[in-house]
């Protein structure tokens, strides 16, 4: 038998719902600034629709692709991702915006290599973990190589600088190691290696330190480091239970920075109220459940670890973003998956969902049976 199962249509439906919410909210949140900057209220909407089309094409291609074929490609994809992270740091090649060098600009399009690196790192870690029957029990054979690979990406991303993405790399790897059965002492050792590096970066600059800690006392510097958080809380608070109505946000008119990117959830809360914001969170929880379910039903170890990594990466990013806009987490510049404006993020996330749906389809039965027989023989 060469047939595979049907993909998880609920997962794909959730991704479609979140993408649709994102398109509507990007238009609502960006129309004012788009008109001010480009005299075109649909400027960001048109680009978001284009990237959504690219992302959904990538999703459907990934669904049809046998995810197991990604395993031998993982080292090459990781090497390409690292090379792009290096290239983006080269002056006159990487594009600087907002004081950070994070983008590579081609003639008609620009993209963030760090978004590609998140998925490439998950693929590579899944390959490393699936190579051993005991997962991550051995620090020398698995734990240290994972720590080294994460460290390489972490250092390069921090050089941009992009603290939010760097933390996402660390947290995703930690979840994957935990799922692989890493010993607590090994996880503690890795945490003791990484946490000091993060603290050195944050406390190495007074501005970064004050910005990182601003969520604790945003009104201490209401026009400086606390400005983003205060305006975000104003937006959420003014939404009340049912919101001001779609398109009726007041904070998007020059008050709330990054209203269509990192702080788009604040506009959701303002326009759709607590009900709308809670519905978005419930949708992400449903996505998490489907991702975990797919991981538990995966046909092989590689599929299990890959599903865990993709689900953790998207879910953690979503709830960290919500934590930032509600002043529950330091401002780290992490977009809301599916919803925030950003072409590379949206396309990469949808492609990752396609891989997750491919895992839900399982491997071709003849190949899967051969893999099982080989494991039994060994």
VOKEKE-620534 format. One record per residue: residue in three letters; z, y, x of N, C-alpha, C, CB in turn. Coordinates in steps of 0.1 Angstrom, whole numbers, plus 5000, padded with zeros to 4 digits. Glycine has a CB too. Layout:
# VOKEKE-620534
ALAZYXZYXZYXZYX
...
END
This chain:
# VOKEKE-620534
UNK500049885008500050005000500050135009501250004990
UNK499150225006499050345013499450475006497650365019
UNK499850454993500250564985501550624988500150524970
UNK501750754987503050814988503550864974502950944998
UNK504750894974505350944961504851074957506950944961
UNK505051114945504751254941505751354948504851274926
UNK505351474951506351564957507351614947505551684963
UNK508451664953509551724944509051844937510851754953
UNK508551834925508051944918509052054914507351894905
UNK510352004913511452104910511552194922512752024907
UNK511552144934511652224946510552324946511652134958
UNK509352274944508152364945508252474934506852284943
UNK508752434922508952524911509952634915509352454899
UNK511052594921512052694925511552794935513352614932
UNK510752734945510052824955509152924948509352744965
UNK508452874938507552964930508253064923506652884921
UNK509353034917510153134909510753234919511353064902
UNK511253194930511853294940510753384945512553224951
UNK509553324948508453404953507953514942507253324956
UNK507953474929507553564919508653674917507453484905
UNK509853634918510953744918510753834930512353674919
UNK510453784941510253864953509053964951509953784965
UNK507953914946506854004944507154124935505553924939
UNK507754084923508154194914509154294920508754124901
UNK510154244927511154324932510654404944512354244936
UNK509754354952509154434963508454554958508254344972
UNK507654524947506954644941507954744935506054594930
UNK508954694928509954794922510654864933510854714914
UNK511154794944511954864954511154954963512654754962
UNK509854924965509054994975508155094970508254894983
UNK507955104956506955194951507255344955506955184936
UNK508455384955508755524959508455554973510255554956
UNK508955474982508755494996507255475000509555405005
UNK506555384993505155364995504355484991504655234987
UNK504755544980504055664976504255784986504455714962
UNK505555794991505855895000505155885013507455895003
UNK505055755018504455735031502955725031505055605037
UNK502355655020500955625020500255675008500755475021
UNK500955744999500355794986499755684978499255904989
UNK500355564979499955444972501155364968498855364980
UNK501455364955502755294951502555144953503055324937
UNK501355094954501154944955500954904970500054904946
UNK501154994979500854964993501554834998501255075002
UNK502854824996503554705000503354584991505054735001
UNK503154614978502854504969501554424973502654554955
UNK500454504976499254434980499354344992498154534982
UNK500154395002500354315014501254195011500954405025
UNK502154215002503054094999502253994991504254144990
UNK501354034982500553934975499653864985499754004965
UNK499053934995498253865004498953765012497653965014
UNK500153795017500953695025501453585016502153765031
UNK501753615003502153504994501053404992502553564980
UNK499753454991498653364991498453285003497353444988
UNK498653345015498653265027499753155027498753355039
UNK500953205023502053115023501952995014503353185020
UNK501353015002501252904992500052814997500952964978
UNK499052865003498052785009498652695019496852865014
UNK499452745028500152665038501052565032500952765048
UNK501752605021502652515014501952385009503452585003
UNK500852415002500052294996499452215007499052354987
UNK499052275018498552195029499652115035497952295040
UNK500852165037501952095042502351975033503152185045
UNK502251995020502651895011501751765012502551944996
UNK500451795015499551685016499551615030498151735014
UNK500151695040500251645053501451545055500351765063
UNK501251445062502351345065503251405075501751205070
UNK504451445071505451515079505751435092506751535072
UNK505651305092505951225104504951255116505851075101
UNK503751315113502851345123503351475131501451365117
UNK504251545125504851665132505751625144505551745122
UNK506251495143507251455154506651465168507651315151
UNK505451405170504851415184504451555187503751325186
UNK504151645177503751775179504851875182502951825168
UNK506151835179507251925180507451985194508551845177
UNK507351915205507451975218506452085221507351875230
UNK505152065217504152165218504452285210502752105215
UNK504852265197505152375189506252455194505452325174
UNK507252385199508452465205508052535217509552365209
UNK507152485226506652555238505852675234505852455247
UNK505052665224504252775219505152885214503252735209
UNK506152845206507152945201507853025212508152875191
UNK508352945222509053015233508053105241509552905243
UNK506853065243505853145250505653275242504553075251
UNK505553265229505353385220506553485221505053355206
UNK507753425222509053505223509053575237510253415222
UNK508453515247508353585260507253695259507953475271
UNK506153665253505053755253505453885245503853695246
UNK506253865234506553985226507454085234507253935213
UNK508154035244508954125252508254205263510054045259
UNK506954165265506154235275505754375270504854155279
UNK506054475278505654615274504154625271506054715285
UNK503854705261502454735257501754615250501654775269
UNK502554505249502054395241502854375228502054255249
UNK504154365230505054365218505154495212506454305222
UNK505154505199505254635192506754665189504454625178
UNK507054795192508454845190508554915177508854935202
UNK509554875169509754945156511254945154509054875145
UNK511855055151513255065148514155035160513654975137
UNK513555055172514255035185514254885189515655075183
UNK513554805182513454665186511954615189514054575175
UNK511854535198510454485202510354345196510154485217
UNK509954325183509954205176508554155172510854205165
UNK507554235172506254205166505154195176505954315155
UNK504254115173502954105180501854155170502653965185
UNK501154255174500154315166498754275170500254475165
UNK498054215161496654185163495854305157496154045158
UNK494554285155493754395151494054435136492254365152
UNK494254335128494454365114495854315109493354305105
UNK496554255117497854195112498854195123497554055106
UNK500154195120501254175129502154065124501954315131
UNK502854005133503753895129504853885139503053755129
UNK505953825134507253815142507253675148508453835133
UNK507153655161507353525167508653455165507153535182
UNK509753535162511053475160511053395147512153585159
UNK510253435137510153355125509553225127509353435114
UNK508553215136507953085139508853005148506653115147
UNK509653075156510653005165511652935157511253105175
UNK512052985146513152925137512652785133513453005125
UNK511452775128510852645123510552555135509652675115
UNK510052605146509752525157510952465163508952605168
UNK512052535163513352485169513852375160514352605170
UNK513752395147514252285137513452165140514152335123
UNK512152175141511352055144511751985157509852095144
UNK511952065167512252005180513651935180512152115191
UNK514652005174515951945173515951815165516952045167
UNK515151815154515051695145514451585154514151725133
UNK513451615162512851505171513951455181511651565179
UNK514751545187515751505196516751415189516451625203
UNK517251455178518251385171517851245166518851465159
UNK516551245161516051115156515651015166514851145147
UNK515651055179515350965190516350855192514951035202
UNK517650885188518750795190519350755177519750865199
UNK519750625176520350575164521650635161520450415165
UNK522350675172523750735170523650885168524650705181
UNK522450945166522351085163522851165175523151125151
UNK523851255173524351345183525651305189524451485177
UNK525951175189527251135194527351155209527450985191
UNK526151145216526151165231525851305234525151065237
UNK526751375241526551515245525551525256527951575249
UNK525651425265524651435277523251415272525051335287
UNK523051315263521651285260521051365249521651135255
UNK521951425240521451495228522051635228521751425216
UNK523451645228524151765226523751875236525551745227
UNK523651835249523351935259521851975258523551875273
UNK520851885257519551935255519352025243518551815253
UNK520051995232519952085220520552225223520652025208
UNK521652225230522352345234521452425243523652325240
UNK520752365252519852435262518652495254519352335272
UNK518052415245516852475238517252585229516252355230
UNK518352575222518852685214519252805223520152645206
UNK519752785234520152885243518952965248520852835255
UNK517852895251516652965255516153055245515552865259
UNK516053005232515553095221516553205218515353005208
UNK517853175219518853275216518753395226520253205218
UNK518653365239518553465249517253555247518453405263
UNK516153495244514953565242514953655230513753465241
UNK515553595219515553675206516553785208516053585195
UNK517653765215518653875217518053985226519953815224
UNK517053955234516454055242515654155234515653995253
UNK515254115222514354195214514954335210513954125202
UNK516154355206517154265202517154235187518554315206
UNK517554105183517554065169518753975167516253995165
UNK519954035165521153955164521153865152522354045163
UNK520553905141520553825129519853695131519953905118
UNK518553705136517853585138518453495149516453615143
UNK519053555159519753475170520853395164520253565181
UNK521653455155522753385149522253275139523653485141
UNK521153305133520553195124520153075132519353255117
UNK519653095144519252985153520552905156518553035166
UNK521552965159522852905163523452825151523853005169
UNK523452895140524152825128523352705123524252925117
UNK521952715123521152605119521352485128519652655118
UNK521352515141521552405151522852335149521352455165
UNK523852425146525252365144525252275132526252485143
UNK524652315121524652235109523852105112523952305098
UNK522752105119522051985122522851895131520752025129
UNK523551945141524351865150525551795142524951945161
UNK526151875133527151825124526651715116527751935115
UNK525451725110524851625101524551505109523651675094
UNK524251525122523951405131525151335136523051455142
UNK526351375132527551305136528051345150527251165136
UNK527851465154528351515167529851515167527851655170
UNK530451475178531851465179532451605178532351405193
UNK533651625171534251755170534451825183535551745162
UNK534851755193535151815206533851875212535751715216
UNK532651805209531451855214531051985207530351745213
UNK531251985193530952105186531752225190531152075171
UNK533052195193533952295198533552345211535352245199
UNK533052255220532552295233531352385232532252175242
UNK530452355223529252435221529652565215528252365212
UNK530552575206531052695200531652785211532052675189
UNK532452725220533052805231532052855241534152715238
UNK530952795241529852835250529052955244528852725253
UNK528852945231527953045224528753165220527352975212
UNK529953155215530653265209530953375219532053225203
UNK531353345232531553455242530253525245532053395254
UNK529053455245527853525247527553625236526653425248
UNK527853585224527553675212528553795213527753605199
UNK529753775216530753885217530353985229532153825219
UNK529953925240529554015251528354105247529153925263
UNK527454045240526354135235526754235225525254045228
UNK527654205216528054295206528954405212528854225195
UNK529954365220530854465226530354525238532154395228
UNK529154495243528554555254528054695252527454475260
UNK527954725239527454865235528354915224525954855230
UNK528855035226529755095215529055105202530155235220
UNK527755135202526955145189526955015182525555205192
UNK526554905190526454775184527854725179525954675194
UNK528854755186530254715182530554785169531254755193
UNK530354915168530754995156529854945144530555145159
UNK528554925147527754875136528054735131526254885141
UNK528454655140528854515137530154515129529054435150
UNK531054605132532354605125532454695113533454635135
UNK531354765111531354865100531654805086529954935100
UNK531354685084531554625071533054615067530954485070
UNK533854625077535354615075535854745069536054585088
UNK535354865075535754995070534555085070536855055080
UNK533555065060532355145060532655295058531455095049
UNK533655325051533955475048534555545060534855485036
UNK534755475071535255535083534155625089535755435093
UNK532955585087531755665092530655655081531255605106
UNK530955735070530055715059528555765061530555795047
UNK528355855071527055905073526355835085527056055075
UNK527155745092526555675104526555525102527455705115
UNK527355455109527355305108527655245095528255255119
UNK528355325087528755265073527755305062530055305070
UNK526755385066525855445055525155335047524855535062
UNK524555235054523755135048524655055037523155035058
UNK525855025042526754945033527155025021527954895041
UNK527555145023528055235012526955245002528455365018
UNK525755275006524655294997524355164989523355345004
UNK524455054997524254924990525354894980524354805001
UNK526554924983527654904973527455004961528954934979
UNK526955124963526655214952525655154943526155354957
UNK524555094949523555024941524054914933522354984950
UNK524854824939525354714932526354754921526054614942
UNK527154854924528154894914527554964902529154984921
UNK526455044904525855114893525055024884524955224898
UNK524854894888524054804880524854744869523554694888
UNK526154744871527054684860526654544857526854774848
UNK526854504844526654364840525154334838527454334827
UNK524454424831523054404828522054484836522854424813
UNK522454574844521554654852521054774845520454574856
UNK520354864853519754984848518354954842519655084859
UNK517854844844516554814839515554794851516054914829
UNK514554704849513554684860512854814863512654564856
UNK512754854875512054974880512855094878510854984872
UNK514155084874514955204871515955244882515655194858
UNK515855184893516755204904516755354908516455114916
UNK517955404911518055534917518155534932519255614910
UNK518755434937519055424952517755414960519955314955
UNK516655364954515455344961514755474964514455254953
UNK515155584958514555714961515155784973514655804948
UNK515155724984515555784997517055775000515255924996
UNK517755704992519255684995519555555003520055684982
UNK518955444998519255315004518155285014519355204994
UNK518455275027517455235037517155085035517955265051
UNK515955055040515454915040515554855026516254825050
UNK515254925016515454885002514554774998515354994992
UNK513354755004512454655000512454535011511054704999
UNK513354545021513454445031514854385031513054495045
UNK515654425040516954365042517954385030517654415055
UNK517754495023518654535012518054524999519254675015
UNK517054434997516454424984517354364974515154344985
UNK518354284978519254224968520154334962520154124975
UNK520354444969521054554963520254614951521354664973
UNK518954624953518054674942518054574930516654704947
UNK518154444933518154344923519454364915518154204929
UNK520554384922521854414915521854534907522954414925
UNK521154644912521154774905520354764892520654884914
UNK519154704894518154704882518454594872516754694888
UNK518854474877519054354869520554324866518354234875
UNK521454394873522854384870523454254876523154384856
UNK524654234873525354114878524653984873526854114873
UNK524153984861523453874855522253834863523053894840
UNK521453934867520253904874520553864888519354034875
UNK521553924895521953894908522453754909522953994914
UNK523353714899523953584898522853474896524953574887
UNK521853514888520753414885519953384898519753474875
UNK519753484907519153464920519953374928518853604927
UNK521253394929522153314937522153164932523553364937
UNK522153154919522153014913520852944916522253024897
UNK519753024917518452964921518452914935517253064919
UNK519052994944519152944958520052824959519753064966
UNK521152824951521952704951521152574946523252724941
UNK520352594936519452484931518552444942518652524919
UNK518052534950517152504961517952424972516552634968
UNK519152464974519952394984520252244979521352464986
UNK520552234966520752094961519552004963521152104946
UNK518352064959517151984960516851944975515952054954
UNK517152044984516952014998517851905003517152135006
UNK519151905000520051805004519651674998521451845000
UNK519251674985518751554978517551484986518451574964
UNK516651574990515451524997515951465010514451634999
UNK516851525017517351475030517951335028518351575036
UNK518851325018519551195016518551085012520551215005
UNK517451115007516451015003515250995012515951044989
UNK515351065024514251055034514050915039514551155046
UNK512850885042512450745046512850715060510950735045
UNK513150815069513450795083514350905088512150785091
UNK514850885100515850975106515251115108516350925119
UNK513951115113513251245115513151325103511851215121
UNK512751255092512751325079514051385074512151235068
UNK515151305077516451345073516851475080517451235075
UNK516751465094517251585101516351705099517251545116
UNK515051685097514151795094514451855081512651745094
UNK514751775071515151835058516451905058515251715047
UNK517351855066518651925067518452055074519651835076
UNK517652065085517452185092516752285084516652155105
UNK515652255077514952345069515852405057513652285063
UNK516552315051517452355040518552445045518052235033
UNK519152415056520252495062519652635066520852425074
UNK518552635072517952765077517752855066516652735085
UNK517052815055516752895044518052935036515752835034
UNK518952845034520152865026521052965033520852735022
UNK521352935046522253015053521753165054522452965068
UNK520453175056519853305057520053385044518353305061
UNK519853315033519953375020521453425018519653285008
UNK522353345021523753385018524353475028524653255017
UNK523753475040524153585050523653715045523653545064
UNK522353715040521853845035522653895024520353825031
UNK523053815015523853855003525253905008524053744993
UNK525753835019527053875025526954015031527453785035
UNK525854045037525654185043525554285032524254185051
UNK524854265022524654375012525954395003523454345003
UNK526754295003528054304996529254345005528354174988
UNK528954375017529954415027530954295030530754535022
UNK530454175029531254055032530854005046531053955021
UNK529854055052529354005065528854115073528253895062
UNK528954115086528354225094526854245092528654205109
UNK526454375093525054405091524254345103524854555091
UNK523454245100522754175111521154175110523154035112
UNK520654245099519254255098518554125094518654305111
UNK519054045085518453925081517853945067519553805081
UNK516553915065515953935052516353825043514453935054
UNK516153845030516353745019515153665018516753815006
UNK515253535020514053445020513353455006514453295023
UNK512053445007511153444995511053584989511653344985
UNK512053664990512153784982511953914990513553794975
UNK512553925002512354045010510954065014513254045022
UNK510454185016509154215021509054175035508754365019
UNK507954105039507754055052506853945052509154025059
UNK505653965058504653855057504953735065503353915062
UNK505353745077505653635085506753545080505953675100
UNK507753615075508953545069508553465057510053645066
UNK507753535048507353465036506453345038506653565026
UNK505453365047504553255049505153145056503353305058
UNK506053175066506753065073507652985064507453125085
UNK508353065056509352995047508652905037510153105039
UNK507452955031506752865022506152745029505652945015
UNK505752765041505252645049506352545051504652695063
UNK507552595054508752505056509052435043509952585061
UNK508952505032509152435019508052325017509052535007
UNK506852355021505852245020506152125028504452305025
UNK506752145040507152035048508351955041507652075062
UNK509252035035510351975027509751885016511252075022
UNK508751945009508151864998507451745003507151954990
UNK506851755015506151635021507151525024505451675034
UNK508351565029509451465031509851405018510651535038
UNK509851475007510151414994509151314990510251524983
UNK507951324995506851224992507051095000505451284994
UNK507751105011507950985019506750965028508250865010
UNK506950865037505850825046504950725038506350775059
UNK503750705044502950605038503650465040501550595045
UNK503650395029504550275028504250175039504350205015
UNK503050155043502750065054503350105067501250035055
UNK503150235070503750295082505250285082503250435084
UNK505850325070507350315069507850175071507750375055
UNK507150075065507649945066507549895081506849845058
UNK506449945088506349905102507449965110505049945107
UNK507850095107508950155114510250085112509050305110
UNK510450045099511749975096511749845104511849955081
UNK510649765104510649635111510849655126509349565109
UNK510349765132510549785146512049815149509749905151
UNK512649895140514149925142514949795140514550025131
UNK514549715131515349585130515149495142514849515117
UNK513949495147513649415159514449465171512149415162
UNK514549595172515349655183516849635182515049795185
END
